[in-house]
Amino acid sequence: MSINRVIISGNLTRDPELRQTQSGMAVLSFGVAVNDRRKNPSTGEWEDYPNFVDCTMFGARANSLAQYLSKGTKVSIEGKLRWSQWERDGQKRSKLEVIVDELEFMSSRNSNGGAPSYGGDSYGGGQSYVAPAPAYSAPAPAAPVIDASSSVYDDDIPF
């Protein structure tokens, strides 16, 4: 048994491209830049190195999100890796991409650091558009403290 799960957060590198399959399913393609921090061996300084990740989302969520995403939007995505291979002009090509299951906005549309001005901040898993919260709401009660050490670990998990 294997688990194919990836979680990344970063900025969109370009405006997303929304297209339709022949059957009419929406396909949203976009790129996310994520940083890898490494020590430069010659200077000894820590440096950020960008990695560029191709992402694809399908269906109604792809259609809904296309209007809110743009180059520079900060997002966190969860999905699975998919490797594709094809041939073009006699050259074999391949790519590794993330098929997005969940997407969360990490900044507001106006980049003011608050909650997104266009409603809910998470799409995926059958969730739909969520209206913005009222300007004031009573504080939520504190969550109960749970001792996870006894419930998180399972001897039956094969890794």
Contacts in CASP RR format, 6 or more apart in sequence:
PFRMAT RR
TARGET T0000
AUTHOR 0000-0000-0000
METHOD contacts of the structure
MODEL  1
MSINRVIISGNLTRDPELRQTQSGMAVLSFGVAVNDRRKNPSTGEWEDYP
NFVDCTMFGARANSLAQYLSKGTKVSIEGKLRWSQWERDGQKRSKLEVIV
DELEFMSSRNSNGGAPSYGGDSYGGGQSYVAPAPAYSAPAPAAPVIDASS
SVYDDDIPF
1 158 0 8 1.000
3 159 0 8 1.000
4 80 0 8 1.000
4 81 0 8 1.000
5 78 0 8 1.000
5 79 0 8 1.000
5 80 0 8 1.000
6 78 0 8 1.000
6 79 0 8 1.000
6 80 0 8 1.000
6 81 0 8 1.000
6 98 0 8 1.000
7 76 0 8 1.000
7 77 0 8 1.000
7 78 0 8 1.000
7 79 0 8 1.000
8 32 0 8 1.000
8 34 0 8 1.000
8 53 0 8 1.000
8 76 0 8 1.000
8 77 0 8 1.000
8 98 0 8 1.000
9 34 0 8 1.000
9 74 0 8 1.000
9 75 0 8 1.000
9 76 0 8 1.000
9 77 0 8 1.000
9 106 0 8 1.000
10 32 0 8 1.000
10 33 0 8 1.000
10 34 0 8 1.000
10 35 0 8 1.000
10 74 0 8 1.000
10 75 0 8 1.000
10 76 0 8 1.000
10 106 0 8 1.000
11 32 0 8 1.000
11 33 0 8 1.000
11 72 0 8 1.000
11 73 0 8 1.000
11 74 0 8 1.000
11 75 0 8 1.000
12 30 0 8 1.000
12 31 0 8 1.000
12 32 0 8 1.000
12 33 0 8 1.000
12 69 0 8 1.000
12 70 0 8 1.000
12 71 0 8 1.000
12 72 0 8 1.000
12 73 0 8 1.000
12 75 0 8 1.000
13 30 0 8 1.000
13 31 0 8 1.000
13 32 0 8 1.000
13 33 0 8 1.000
13 52 0 8 1.000
13 71 0 8 1.000
13 72 0 8 1.000
14 30 0 8 1.000
14 31 0 8 1.000
14 71 0 8 1.000
15 30 0 8 1.000
15 69 0 8 1.000
15 70 0 8 1.000
15 71 0 8 1.000
16 28 0 8 1.000
16 29 0 8 1.000
16 30 0 8 1.000
16 31 0 8 1.000
16 65 0 8 1.000
16 66 0 8 1.000
16 69 0 8 1.000
16 70 0 8 1.000
17 28 0 8 1.000
17 29 0 8 1.000
17 30 0 8 1.000
18 26 0 8 1.000
18 27 0 8 1.000
18 28 0 8 1.000
18 62 0 8 1.000
18 63 0 8 1.000
18 66 0 8 1.000
19 26 0 8 1.000
19 27 0 8 1.000
19 29 0 8 1.000
20 26 0 8 1.000
20 27 0 8 1.000
21 27 0 8 1.000
25 58 0 8 1.000
25 59 0 8 1.000
26 58 0 8 1.000
26 59 0 8 1.000
26 60 0 8 1.000
26 62 0 8 1.000
26 63 0 8 1.000
26 66 0 8 1.000
27 56 0 8 1.000
27 57 0 8 1.000
27 58 0 8 1.000
27 59 0 8 1.000
27 62 0 8 1.000
28 56 0 8 1.000
28 57 0 8 1.000
28 58 0 8 1.000
28 62 0 8 1.000
28 63 0 8 1.000
28 65 0 8 1.000
28 66 0 8 1.000
28 69 0 8 1.000
29 54 0 8 1.000
29 55 0 8 1.000
29 56 0 8 1.000
30 55 0 8 1.000
30 69 0 8 1.000
31 52 0 8 1.000
31 53 0 8 1.000
31 54 0 8 1.000
31 55 0 8 1.000
32 52 0 8 1.000
32 53 0 8 1.000
32 55 0 8 1.000
32 75 0 8 1.000
32 77 0 8 1.000
32 98 0 8 1.000
33 50 0 8 1.000
33 51 0 8 1.000
33 52 0 8 1.000
33 53 0 8 1.000
34 50 0 8 1.000
34 51 0 8 1.000
34 53 0 8 1.000
35 48 0 8 1.000
35 49 0 8 1.000
35 50 0 8 1.000
35 51 0 8 1.000
36 48 0 8 1.000
36 49 0 8 1.000
36 50 0 8 1.000
36 51 0 8 1.000
37 46 0 8 1.000
37 47 0 8 1.000
37 48 0 8 1.000
37 49 0 8 1.000
38 46 0 8 1.000
38 47 0 8 1.000
38 49 0 8 1.000
39 45 0 8 1.000
39 46 0 8 1.000
39 47 0 8 1.000
40 46 0 8 1.000
40 47 0 8 1.000
53 97 0 8 1.000
53 98 0 8 1.000
54 95 0 8 1.000
54 96 0 8 1.000
54 97 0 8 1.000
54 98 0 8 1.000
55 77 0 8 1.000
55 97 0 8 1.000
55 98 0 8 1.000
55 99 0 8 1.000
55 100 0 8 1.000
56 97 0 8 1.000
56 98 0 8 1.000
56 99 0 8 1.000
56 100 0 8 1.000
57 65 0 8 1.000
57 99 0 8 1.000
57 100 0 8 1.000
57 103 0 8 1.000
58 99 0 8 1.000
61 103 0 8 1.000
61 123 0 8 1.000
61 124 0 8 1.000
61 125 0 8 1.000
61 126 0 8 1.000
64 123 0 8 1.000
64 129 0 8 1.000
65 103 0 8 1.000
65 123 0 8 1.000
68 105 0 8 1.000
68 109 0 8 1.000
68 116 0 8 1.000
68 118 0 8 1.000
69 75 0 8 1.000
73 105 0 8 1.000
73 107 0 8 1.000
74 105 0 8 1.000
74 106 0 8 1.000
74 107 0 8 1.000
75 103 0 8 1.000
75 104 0 8 1.000
75 105 0 8 1.000
75 106 0 8 1.000
76 103 0 8 1.000
76 104 0 8 1.000
76 106 0 8 1.000
77 98 0 8 1.000
77 100 0 8 1.000
77 102 0 8 1.000
77 103 0 8 1.000
77 104 0 8 1.000
78 100 0 8 1.000
78 101 0 8 1.000
78 102 0 8 1.000
78 103 0 8 1.000
79 98 0 8 1.000
79 99 0 8 1.000
79 100 0 8 1.000
79 101 0 8 1.000
79 102 0 8 1.000
80 98 0 8 1.000
80 99 0 8 1.000
80 101 0 8 1.000
81 96 0 8 1.000
81 97 0 8 1.000
81 98 0 8 1.000
81 99 0 8 1.000
82 96 0 8 1.000
82 97 0 8 1.000
82 98 0 8 1.000
82 99 0 8 1.000
83 94 0 8 1.000
83 95 0 8 1.000
83 96 0 8 1.000
84 94 0 8 1.000
84 95 0 8 1.000
84 97 0 8 1.000
85 92 0 8 1.000
85 93 0 8 1.000
85 94 0 8 1.000
86 92 0 8 1.000
86 93 0 8 1.000
86 94 0 8 1.000
87 93 0 8 1.000
101 124 0 8 1.000
101 125 0 8 1.000
102 122 0 8 1.000
102 123 0 8 1.000
102 124 0 8 1.000
102 125 0 8 1.000
103 122 0 8 1.000
103 123 0 8 1.000
103 124 0 8 1.000
104 121 0 8 1.000
104 122 0 8 1.000
104 123 0 8 1.000
105 116 0 8 1.000
105 120 0 8 1.000
105 121 0 8 1.000
105 122 0 8 1.000
107 113 0 8 1.000
107 114 0 8 1.000
107 116 0 8 1.000
108 114 0 8 1.000
108 115 0 8 1.000
108 116 0 8 1.000
108 117 0 8 1.000
109 116 0 8 1.000
109 117 0 8 1.000
109 118 0 8 1.000
110 117 0 8 1.000
115 121 0 8 1.000
115 132 0 8 1.000
115 133 0 8 1.000
116 132 0 8 1.000
117 132 0 8 1.000
119 129 0 8 1.000
119 130 0 8 1.000
119 131 0 8 1.000
119 132 0 8 1.000
120 129 0 8 1.000
120 130 0 8 1.000
120 131 0 8 1.000
120 132 0 8 1.000
122 130 0 8 1.000
END
